[in-house]
Structure formats: C-alpha cells, structure tokens
Amino acid sequence: MIQGGWCMVLGGLLGAAVSDVLPAQVSCARPSFRECHARLDSIELRQDERALIVQIGAVALGPRGHIAVSDISEANVKIYGDGGRLVAVLGRKGSGPGEFQEPIRLDFDASGRLLVLDNVLRRLTIFDPSFRFSKTLRLQYPGYVTSLQALPAGGTLLGVVAGGGVGVLRLDSLGRVRDTLLAPPRGMRMGSEPWRVLNQVSATIQGDAVLIVSAVQDSLFRHDQRSRRISAVQVPAAELRRVPDPPARFDPKAFAIWANSFFRPNGVYPSHGGVIVTLQKGLTFEGPVTHIWAFHPTGGWSEFRDSPPVVDVRDGVLVTMLDAGPERIAIGLFRRR
C-alpha cells in the first residue's frame, strides 16, 4: 500500500479529459467497478491506540490534503495528515463548545475551515484551518440532516429528512435558513426509525445549480439558482425500488437485517459536466459495497456495480474507503480506465 503522495496524485489529475473519467457509455464487458476503474493510489489511516476509530459517521477531504473522520461512537473528529498520520482529535462527548453528541456530517469550506454538524445538538461547530475551535452555530431545521456541504460564498447546504418527507435547505453564514430549494412532498409521515433510514437526500453544487438526489422520488433533481427552475431525471437504479417492509416491531437484530437488505442513495457528485450518484447497501462505511450510476447529458446513464463506499469525487477521481483488513482503515483513489 502506498503511504504517501496521494494528494499530489489527486491534484495532478484535475485536468484529465472528460472521456478519461466519465464516458458516455460503458465499454467494459461486465460493468463492475474493479474492471472499469484503475486504482491510482491509497493511504492507510494509522490507528492510534489512544484514539481508535470505532464508528465512522462521515469522511471529508480538506484543501490542504487532510482527511477528517467523524466518529459517532467516540463523539469526536479525527484528523489525518501526510502518510495517514493522526494529527489531531477534535471534541469529546458533551454539550459544551467544541463537544459533540452525534457528529454525523462533515465538510471543509474553500478556506480550509472544518464544519461539523451534530444532529442531536442541532448545531454546526466550526474549526479554523489549524483545527482550533472557532464557533458554534445553532441551527433551526426540521427533522434529520442526511447531507452537508459548505457553499463557496459562505453558508451551508443541508439535505434534511423531515416529518413531511425530504427537503434541501440553504443556510447563511449565521446558520439561518435562507432558502428552501426542494420542499418536502406532502402526504408522507416519518413516525419511525426505519422511515428515517429509508428516506435519504443528498445535495451538492454544480456551477449555478444545486444537484439533489432523493430516495423518496428516485430522481436526480437540478435546481437552477438563477431561473429557480427544477428539472428531474429518473435514476434507473432498480435497487431503489426493491425495499422490503420494515420490521413490524423494533428489534435491533431484525432492524439490522432489514437495513442491510436494500440500497439507498448516499451521495451525488458533479464530475466534468456530468453527475455521479452513489447507492449504498447498509448503514455504515464498514457495511456492504456501493453501486455507482454516472450520468452524462450526451450519453445517459452508465452503471458500475460493487464499488467500495465512495466518500468524494474530485474531478472524476473517486475517493473511496478500502477494506484493509481487521481494524484497519484505508482511503483509495480510482479513475475510469
């Protein structure tokens, strides 16, 4: 496993041609991820016995090459630098400044600040580029956040599962709701943990538009921020519609079996004028694999099955979690062959 230089590899690929990373059609005989993508580099996150990763909530890549990993079980965020070396542990269990109950979503903004969203405390904690605590913003939103992205001009974009369905909110730099980009559909009720797990929404920025993928409507939405128009493309993934009924009574074992029996969208990423949508079976990064659907306006959809869990896409380079063995965690970089 290569231990260094992966950030330079990623940076060197930013100018790759569209045809190299997002083809209009699948050229492989069998559209599996491993056959259609080449691994460029990988890095193992070095486990420190004083700060082991127990339960991954989210992974984010910083502009200076840092990797942030939120640990739900330990209620902290671990920062890794060159060679996968642990450089900082942010926060602990609690409700004070810089503390967490459920650090479920992460993102870096363009200046290198780290944003950490806590769904239990309903607040956004911000650390400066040197990973010193900066401030906490208390947020006003209904429901449960399933995606977070820092906006280029300040503020954040939240994908929210609420009592009426799913929606996308744009917040200003003070954490106030500035706009509702996709309103929750009527006629849906949350009412249970299985409902929350099933209904996911993820949003990201692509130029002047916001891209939104939703499990409720099985569609990819494009919200033009100038014209305010919304267009939709049906996601052809049959896995989204193969959802069995949840357990009639909540039992941890039965619930775990149910949650690992279907795919759900867990990410949408712009890529050279196209879009990559990821579907994941299970609830954690340690769970089963992901399927990828790549959409290009001139060529439609391409499917790649059985990929490792995708955590980011940088100009066509897929950043994934890798199975490095028991109690080992690694990040891999892949590009279309």
N, C-alpha and C positions, 0 to 999 in steps of 0.2 A: 504494500500500500504506500502510495506516495505521500509523504508527510509535509511537503512544503511547496510553495509556488502556485497553488491552485488559484489564488486570487489573480495572479498575473495571467494565468491561462484564461480565466474568465474575461479579464479586461482585453486581452488580445483578440477575442472573438466577437467583440461588439460590432465590428464592421463586416461580419460574414454575410454572404449573399442570401437572399430570401430562399432561393432554390436549395441552398445547403441545409436549411434548418426547418423550413415549413413548406414542403412540397404540396402541390395541389392534389396529387393523387398518391396512393400507397403503391410503391414499386416492389415491396418485398412479397415473396410468395405467401408467407404467413405473416399477418400484421401483428407480431408480438413485439414488445418494446425492445427486448435484448437483441433481436435480429435486425431491427431497423435503426438502432441508436448505438453509437460508439461512446465508450466511457473515456473522457478526456483526462480526468484526474479524480482524486479522492483524498479525504483527510479524516483521520480518526480523532474524535474529541477525547482528549486524555482525561480519564476519570481520576479524580482526587478523592481518596477515601474519606476526607473531611467534608466533601461536597459532592456526593454521588448524585447522578441524575436518576430520579425514581419514577416520575410520571410526566412525560413530555406533554405540554399543553400547546405550544407553538414554537416555531423557529423563524428567525428573521436574520437577514444578512445586511450588515452595515456598509456604508460607502467607503470605509477605510479597511474593509476586509474582516471585521469582527463578525462572529456568529453569536447571536443571543438565543438562549433556550429557556423558555419558561417551564418551571417545574411545579405542577399543581399540587402534588403531594407535599413538597417541601416549602411551598408558598414563597418561592424566590425565583430570581432570574440569574442564570449563569452565563458569563461572557467568556468566549474563547477567542484567542488570537492566533498568531503565527504557529504553524505546526500543530494546531489543535490544543494549545496550552491554555489552561484555565487562568484567566487574568483578573476576574472579579466575580463576586457573588452579591447580587443586589437584593435587599429586602429580607424579610423574615415573616413568620406568621404573626399577624396582629392587625390593628386598625389605625395605627399612628402614621405619621408622614413617612413615606417610603416603605411601608409594610403592606402585606397582601393577605387576602383570604383565598382568592382564586385568580391568579394571573393567567388568564386564558388566551389573550391575544396580544401580539407584539407587532411593532413596525418601527423602522428608522425613518426619520424625515431627511430631506436633502442636506441639511446641515450636520447630520450625524447624531442628532438627539434621539434617544430611545423612548418610545411611547409604550406603556404597559397598561392594558385595560383589565380591570378587575370586575367581574360580573356580580360578585356578591356585594362588594362595597360600592358598586356603581360609580366608579371614578377612574380617571385616567391619570397615571403617575408618569411624570416626565423626568428623564435623566439627561444631563448635558453630555456633549461628545466625549468628556473624560469620565463619564459614568458616575458623576456626582449627582445626588438628589437635587432636583431643581424646583419642582412644584407639583401640586395635585389639583386636578380639575374635577369637581363633582358634576356628574352628567345627569341630564334629565332625558330618559328614554324609556319607552315601554318594553317589557319583555327581556330577551336574552340575546346578547351580541354573538354573532357567528363569524363575522369578518371585520377587520380593522385595516384602514390604510391612511397614512399621512398624506395630506394634499400638498401639491407643490407650492401653493400660495398661502399655506397655513391652514390650520383646522384639520379635521379628520372626516373620513367616510366610514359609516358603520352599516353593516348588514345586520338587521335585527329581526328576530323571531318574536312576534308579539301575540297577544290573545286573539287578534283577528287574522293572523296569517304572517306573512313576511313583508318587510319593507326595507328601504335604504334611506338613511338619514345623512345629511351633510351638516357637520358642526363647525362653528367658528373657532378661533384660537382660544376662546374662553370656555369652550365646551357647551355653548348654547346651540340648540337646533336652528340652523339657518334655513334649511330647505328639506322637503320630503321628495326624493327623486322617484321612488316607487312606493305607492301607497299599498298597505296590506289589503288583500282581497276580502270582501265581506263573506259571511256565511261559514267561517272556519273557527273552530274553538281549540284552544290548547289543552287545558284540563289535565294533562298527564305528562310524565317524563318521556314516555315513548313518542308522544306527539312532538315534543321539542327536539328529540334526536332525529326524527324523520325529516322535519322541515328545516332545511338549511338554506341560507342565501349568502352569496359571496359577491363582492363588488370591487372594481378596480378602475383606474383612469386610463383612457387611451386618447390622447390628444384633447379635443374639445368634447369628448363623450365619456360617459360612465358606462362600463360594461357590467352587467348583472346576470348571474346565473342562479336559478331558483329551482329547488326540488318540488315546490308546490305546483308550478306551471310547466315543469320540464322544458323550460325555454331559456334561451340566451337573449337578454334584452340589451338594446343600445339606446341610452338616453342622451340625446344631443343637448348639451347645456346652452347652446345659443338659441336654437329654434324651439326647445322644450319638447320636441317630438320624441316618441318612443317607438322603436321598431323591434320586432321579435323574430327569432329564428328557432324553429323546433330542434331541440337536441335529439338526435336519432338513437340515443342510447336506450336500448330496450331494458337494460338493467334497472333504470329509474322507475319502471312501471312494474317490476317484479317485487313488490313489497308485501310480505305476508302480514296478516293481522297481528298486532302486538299481544302479549300475554294478557289474559283477562284480569289476572291478579298480579300485582308486582311481586316478583320473586327474583332476587339477584341473579341466580343461575339461569333461569328461563329468560330473563331480560338480556343477559349477555349473549345467549344463543341467538335470540331474535335480532339483536343489534348487529350481529356479525353475519346475518343471512341476506343482506341486501346492500346495494351500492347507493351512495348519496354524493351529490356534488360537493366538493370541499375546496374548490379553488377555480378562479378564472384569471387568465394572464394574457395581456397583449403580446403579440410576437410578430414583428415585421408586417404590419398591416392586417394580420390575421389574429386569431384568438385560440388559446389552448384552454380547454375545460378538463379538469381532473375529477374523476369519480373514485371514491374510496369505500371499500367494504370494511366495516368495523369502526371503532370509535377512537382509536389511539394510533400513534405512529408505530407502535410495536405490533399492530394488528396486521391483517392481510394486505394484499397488494392493491395497486391503483390501476384503473383504466384511463387512458387519455384519448380525448377527442380534439383534433386540431381542425379549425375552420379557417378557410381562406376564401375571400369573396369571389375569386375567379375559379376556384376548384371544388368548393363544397367541403364536406367533412372527410377526414381521414381518421381511422381508429388504430390505436396501438394498445394491445392488451398486456396485462401482467407486468406493469412497471413497478419499481419501488415507489413509496409515497413521495409525492412531489411537494416541495415547500416553497419553491420560487421558480420563475422563468425569467432569465435576463437575456433579452435579445436573441431568443432562440436556443439558448443554453439552459437545459433543465437542471435544476438543483434538487437533489433527492436525498432522502435518508437511505442508508445502506444497512443490510444485515451483516454486521461484522463479527457475529458470534455472541455467546452469552456475556451479558453485562458489558458489551462494547457497543459504541455508537459511532457511526461514521457518516460523512456527507459525501455525495458523489456528484460529478458534473458530467452531463451527457449531451451529445449533439446528434442530430439526424445524420445517418450515413449518406 
